[in-house]
Amino acid sequence: MSRRDQVTFLSAAWCLSYPDAELADRVPLMRAALGEFPGAAEPFAAVLSLLAESDLMSVQAQYVQEFDLGKRHALHLSYWTDGDTRRRGEVLGAFKKVYRGSDILVDTHGELPDYLPMVLEFAATVDLPAGKELLQRYRPSLELIKFGLRRDGLPHESIVQAVCDALPGASPADEQAVMRMAGYGPPVESVGLDPYDPRLLPMKGA
């Protein structure tokens, strides 16, 4: 199953990243690789079709709106566990330590080391066991991201679910179950940006 996990994680890393022309050109490659495994392509079908068939500028504008301009679908894993608190710096340092432990230079491209596409690409191409351990450690963050995407009707939800399905254990039934399982919510002590509070954000379409 490791080869399937690698293909799933790398395809997820690409599909959750900013959709540029290079990513659109990779659609046939992802379809072919995912097609090697029964059922692996299905969670990616909607996003891949969007990349292949839609106007790229429109796809980019939607991505920025949904992923860059707010915290509803924040792709930084430790945001969901530590918010913008002082402790988060230590957590980010722990991610870097895992990367350094692989003995391969990991280019963060200016992103924080807990950026989900980066963690997924690390798991797929550098160190699958260490990458899966990171993803499992932040499984509640993945689940909360997934539920946020589901709530707003975004096709990336099924991709995050595919990542969760590649990890040990079943997904919780709802967000309350995730919070009970993890025993946390984004902390309230903030440094810089305000911590995430869904009550302060407008509903989609409002």
Secondary structure, 3 states (H helix, E strand, C coil): CHHHHHHHHHHHHHHCCCCCHHHHHCHHHHHHHHCCCCCCCHHHHHHHHHHHHCCHHHHHHHHHHHHHCCCCCCCECCHHHHCCCCHHHHHHHHHHHHHHHCCCCCCCCCCCCCEHHHHHHHHHHCCHHHHHHHHHHCHHHHHHHHHHHHHCCCCHHHHHHHHHHCCCCCCCCCHHHHHHHHCCCCCCCCCCCCCCCHHHCCCCCC
